[in-house]
Amino acid sequence: MVEFHKMSGSGNDFIIIDNRNLSLNVGDMQTFVRKVCLRKLSVGADGLILIEPSSRSDFKWQFFNADGSSGEMCGNGGRCAARYAFYKGIAGQKMSFETIAGIISAYVDNDVVKIKLTDPSPMNSGEKIAVDDRIFILDSIDTGVPHAVAFVDDLPSFAVAEWGRKIRFHEHFAPKGTNADFAAVLDGHKIQLRTYERGVEDETLACGTGMAAAVLAAAQRGLVESPVDVLVQSGETLRIYYSRKDNLWKDVYLEGRVKMVCQGFLFEEAYR
């Protein structure tokens, strides 16, 4: 049996497994991830995180999307990993961990976790993309993973799954594709966001790197100033901090609550 913890970062839920002794033996990892992340038939989650040893930081993670693909970075997954590491005594309140995207620093204060994301790529603003009979004006940026942000007027009723899937697989973003974010600015320090996530292949209740992308896109347009609260589909509000230097975005932080949901064991039937 495989011990696991289930955690939720503002609606993004993850299965976390301590693999610091590198003894996890579940066969093909992509198949394992797909099966245990399958809702109703197994534990169910937006992704799976392995905590492993690192010579550069407090720990290293392997992050997998629900479809079994490897992810460079995940903001809410990073917050869950940080709280897990503090809870298990792997790291102190202030820590760093190794990801494909780079070294991530984090601070844990009870159930609130603040992480510093890697510096974003330069933003491509105002890209006009034809999707069926509709033109989207997108702001593209990599905040650890690629995102394309569209500001829409009818966000609560917007068909995120339909349009998000088409943007995610659009030839403009081939071959890797992109995450698709749909945002509305509420005031100078608050936005609302819905995200279609690559790898989950559906709308999720929250997306940390998507929040950073949407806030920076709004800031690029002069619509918001740091810090910015982000209302997501789970009903929770998270906060993004940022600064700008030499026309580049720097010091991007994501802060919000993390829930420890449960601890248990995966029977072999959960993934065979």
C-alpha positions in Angstrom: 0.0 0.0 0.0 1.1 3.6 -0.7 0.7 6.2 1.9 -0.6 9.5 0.7 -2.0 12.9 1.9 -4.8 14.7 0.1 -4.5 18.5 0.1 -6.4 21.4 -1.4 -5.0 24.8 -2.4 -8.1 27.0 -2.7 -9.9 24.4 -4.8 -6.9 22.8 -6.6 -6.6 19.4 -5.0 -3.5 17.2 -5.0 -2.3 13.8 -3.9 1.1 14.1 -2.2 3.4 11.1 -1.6 6.6 11.2 0.4 9.2 9.5 -1.8 12.3 10.8 -0.2 13.7 7.3 0.1 13.0 6.8 -3.7 11.2 3.5 -3.0 7.9 4.1 -4.7 7.3 1.2 -7.0 4.0 1.4 -8.8 5.0 0.5 -12.4 4.5 3.1 -15.1 4.3 6.5 -13.4 2.0 8.2 -16.0 -0.5 5.3 -15.8 -0.3 5.4 -12.0 -1.0 9.1 -11.9 -3.9 9.0 -14.4 -5.6 6.2 -12.4 -5.3 7.6 -8.9 -6.3 11.1 -10.1 -9.5 9.7 -11.7 -12.5 11.0 -9.8 -15.2 8.6 -8.6 -13.0 5.5 -9.5 -10.0 6.4 -7.3 -8.9 9.2 -4.9 -9.3 11.9 -7.6 -7.2 15.0 -7.9 -6.1 17.8 -10.2 -2.5 16.5 -9.9 0.0 14.4 -8.0 3.2 15.5 -6.2 6.2 13.4 -5.2 8.4 14.8 -2.5 12.0 13.7 -3.2 15.5 14.5 -1.9 17.5 17.5 -3.2 21.1 18.6 -2.8 20.1 22.2 -3.6 17.0 22.8 -1.5 15.0 21.4 1.4 13.4 19.0 -1.1 12.7 18.4 -4.7 9.3 17.7 -6.2 8.0 15.8 -9.2 4.7 17.3 -10.3 2.2 15.5 -12.5 -1.0 16.7 -14.0 -4.1 14.6 -13.8 -3.5 13.2 -17.3 -0.1 11.9 -16.2 2.0 14.6 -18.0 4.8 16.2 -16.1 4.3 19.9 -15.1 7.1 22.5 -14.9 5.4 24.3 -12.1 2.0 24.7 -10.3 1.4 27.6 -7.9 -1.3 26.0 -5.7 0.5 22.7 -5.8 3.6 24.5 -4.6 1.7 25.9 -1.7 0.4 22.5 -0.8 3.8 21.0 -1.0 5.2 23.7 1.3 2.6 23.1 4.0 3.1 19.4 3.7 6.8 19.7 4.1 6.4 21.9 7.2 3.8 19.6 8.7 6.1 16.5 8.2 9.2 18.3 9.5 10.9 18.1 6.2 11.5 21.9 6.2 11.0 24.9 8.5 8.5 27.7 8.1 10.8 29.3 5.6 11.9 26.9 2.9 12.9 26.4 -0.7 12.2 23.5 -3.1 13.4 22.4 -6.5 11.1 22.3 -9.5 11.6 22.0 -13.3 10.9 25.7 -13.5 13.6 26.6 -10.9 14.0 27.0 -7.2 10.8 28.1 -5.4 10.9 29.7 -2.0 7.9 29.5 0.5 6.8 30.6 3.9 4.2 28.8 5.9 2.1 30.6 8.6 -0.5 28.1 10.0 -2.8 27.4 7.0 -1.6 30.3 4.9 1.2 29.7 2.5 3.1 32.3 0.5 5.4 31.3 -2.3 7.7 33.2 -4.6 7.2 32.1 -8.2 10.0 32.1 -10.8 10.4 35.4 -12.7 7.9 35.5 -15.5 8.8 35.7 -19.2 8.3 38.9 -21.1 4.6 39.4 -21.9 3.2 39.3 -25.4 0.3 41.7 -25.3 -2.6 42.1 -27.5 -2.2 38.9 -29.7 -5.3 38.5 -31.9 -6.3 34.9 -32.3 -9.1 33.7 -34.4 -11.1 30.8 -32.7 -13.9 29.6 -34.9 -16.0 32.8 -35.6 -14.6 34.7 -32.6 -11.5 36.9 -32.2 -9.8 36.7 -28.9 -7.2 39.4 -27.8 -4.8 37.5 -25.6 -1.9 38.5 -23.4 0.6 35.6 -23.2 3.2 35.0 -20.5 5.0 32.2 -18.8 4.7 32.3 -15.0 6.3 28.9 -14.5 4.0 27.4 -17.2 2.5 29.1 -20.3 -0.7 31.1 -20.0 -2.9 33.1 -22.4 -5.2 35.6 -20.7 -8.4 37.1 -22.1 -10.4 39.8 -20.4 -14.2 39.1 -20.9 -17.3 41.1 -19.9 -19.5 38.1 -19.1 -17.2 36.0 -16.9 -19.8 34.3 -14.7 -21.7 32.9 -17.7 -18.7 32.5 -20.0 -18.2 29.0 -21.6 -14.7 28.4 -20.1 -14.5 24.7 -20.9 -15.5 25.2 -24.6 -13.4 28.3 -25.5 -10.6 27.3 -23.1 -10.1 24.0 -24.8 -9.9 25.6 -28.2 -7.4 28.2 -27.1 -5.3 25.6 -25.2 -5.0 23.5 -28.4 -4.8 26.4 -30.9 -2.0 26.1 -33.5 -0.7 29.5 -32.3 0.5 27.8 -29.1 1.7 24.5 -30.7 3.3 22.2 -30.0 3.1 22.5 -26.2 -0.2 24.3 -25.9 -1.1 26.8 -23.2 -3.4 27.3 -20.2 -6.3 29.6 -21.0 -7.4 32.2 -18.4 -10.5 34.4 -18.6 -10.5 37.4 -16.3 -12.6 40.4 -15.2 -11.2 43.4 -13.4 -13.4 44.3 -10.4 -11.3 47.3 -9.1 -7.7 48.5 -8.9 -6.8 45.8 -6.4 -9.2 42.9 -7.3 -9.9 40.7 -10.2 -12.0 37.6 -10.8 -10.6 34.6 -12.7 -11.6 31.4 -14.3 -9.0 29.0 -15.8 -8.9 26.1 -18.3 -5.9 24.1 -17.2 -3.6 22.2 -19.6 -3.0 18.7 -18.3 -6.3 18.6 -16.4 -8.1 19.4 -19.6 -11.0 21.1 -18.0 -11.8 24.2 -15.9 -10.4 24.0 -12.4 -11.6 25.8 -9.3 -8.3 27.7 -9.0 -4.9 28.0 -10.7 -2.0 29.8 -9.0 0.2 30.4 -12.0 -2.9 31.5 -13.9 -3.7 34.1 -11.1 -0.2 35.5 -11.5 -0.5 35.7 -15.3 -3.9 37.4 -15.2 -2.8 39.9 -12.6 0.3 40.8 -14.6 -1.7 41.1 -17.8 -4.1 43.5 -16.0 -1.1 45.4 -14.5 0.5 45.7 -18.0 -2.7 47.4 -19.1 -2.6 49.8 -16.1 -5.8 48.3 -14.6 -4.4 47.1 -11.2 -1.7 47.8 -8.7 0.1 45.4 -6.3 -1.2 43.7 -4.2 -4.1 42.2 -6.1 -6.8 39.9 -4.7 -8.0 37.2 -7.0 -11.5 35.7 -6.6 -11.5 32.1 -8.0 -14.2 29.6 -8.8 -13.9 27.8 -5.4 -15.2 31.1 -3.8 -11.8 31.7 -2.1 -9.7 34.9 -2.6 -6.0 34.7 -3.0 -3.4 37.5 -3.2 -0.7 38.2 -5.8 2.2 40.6 -5.1 4.6 41.8 -7.8 7.1 44.5 -8.7 8.5 45.8 -12.0 12.1 46.6 -12.9 13.5 47.5 -16.3 10.2 46.8 -17.9 10.2 43.2 -16.6 8.0 41.7 -13.9 9.8 40.6 -10.8 9.2 39.3 -7.2 5.9 37.6 -8.0 4.3 36.1 -4.9 1.2 34.0 -4.5 -0.5 33.8 -1.1 -3.6 31.9 0.2 -5.0 29.2 2.4 -4.1 25.5 2.1 -6.3 22.7 3.5 -5.0 19.4 4.9 -7.8 17.1 3.8 -6.9 13.5 4.7 -4.2 10.9 5.1 -4.5 7.4 4.0 -3.2 4.4 2.0 -3.7 3.6 -1.7 -4.6 0.0 -2.1 -3.2 -1.6 -5.3 -6.8 -1.7 -6.6 -6.7 2.1 -6.7 -4.2 2.1 -9.5 -4.1 -1.3 -11.2 
